[in-house]
Amino acid sequence: MLIPERDITTGIYVFAIFLLLLILSDSALANPRYSSIVIDADTGAVLHVSSADASRYPASLTKMMTLYMLFEAMEQRKMTVDTRMPVSTHAAAMPQTNIRLRAGDSISVRDAIPALIVRSANDVAAVVAEALGRSEANFGRMMTDKARQLGMRSTTFRNASGLPNLEQKTTARDMVILSTRLMKDFPKYYHYFSTQSFSYKGITYNSHNRMVRNTSGVDGLKTGFIRASGFNVATSAKRGNRRVVAVVMGGNTAAARDQHMAQLIDRSFNQGNRTIQVASNSQNARAVAVTVVKVNAPTPALKPYPEQPKASESIVTQQYVVPPVSAQPVQLQKVALQLQTNDDWAVQIGSYHEPSRAYANAQAAARWIPGEIVVTEVEISNRRLYRARLVGLQENQARSACQSLTRQGIECLVVRS
């Protein structure tokens, strides 16, 4: 019995995707603490995601929020780089890593910043906490309040250092939000995150963050480790006119974490063009011209809106061709769409207020499964939404693909195209 060439090609393609999934999800399978996310810093488009909303321990990534609070105090002129902060008995008792501060001493903001970034000094984190919040416990509440203001809805802080605390939790998505806001809210202080060494009282400390030295384009941010979290890192890299921000949590070793982060960064910069088709469910539609629109920068947290009953839907047909993401707003090209009817199946990712957000989440899903991205404009109760789907799949492909996405923390639904 001869097997049709098309079936052979499809089988090879599906098998290749399966192998790719095995390779890319190896870290997650080997370590349940693993999670990761990569976004385009200028548009907020999600370039990669894996368990990004799963609860994790931040470890010393916590110190990014401690620094955010310190930079904010400096912007508000409550402190300067010359401000000296007293060292309490509580701060001096903080375990390694530290810079051996003694109770009754003081440290300047100028020295505290590199101590937090390069040495990840727990004693200095406690000093900053007490200087800004009177006590570390109160500062933890202030940090949590600030996290909510920044859109970090799944993060709770209990201390300024990231030392073990069962209630101190975050997610990779929240950490990428914090990383992005540090760069955008305090651009004149961001250079500190590329510091590779600093000296204090005659001792030189070298940075734990080898990504800055070893990976092209990387210019900051922070590493972290406690036994409960594994090896974490938040990284920002710029190549040409593009910048990406990435977080990897739960690495088994620092070297494995850094290697995986470098691979994610390389892959994100190497992504090419992708087409969004916005289709119609109208049987009479044939070809429709498109209005030129502009994609504005979405927020990093891209959550789907719940689906509504289909009885009240009216569909508008459009097609968007999206060039690679750049630092400038993207102007979408006018095209025409020839509609065809078929019995194909699709994986539905969600519905969003902006077409760019629908595309970003569909693009993230397309890293893991085959299928052509289709974004449909839907009017529901006088509200315009953009529904994201990956189409052109057979039923068994769609169901298997949705299961794969669910394992990666991406919500989905199997539907008929």
PyMOL commands that set and color helices and strands:
alter all, ss='L'
color gray80, all
select helices_A, chain A and resi 5-24+26-30+59-75+89-92+109-119+122-133+136-149+172-185+190-194+211-214+254-269+310-312+355-366+395-407
alter helices_A, ss='H'
color red, helices_A
select strands_A, chain A and resi 35-40+46-50+84-86+106-108+197-200+203-206+218-226+230-239+242-251+274-278+294-295+314-316+318-322+330-331+345-352+372-380+383-393+413-416
alter strands_A, ss='S'
color yellow, strands_A
deselect
rebuild
show_as cartoon
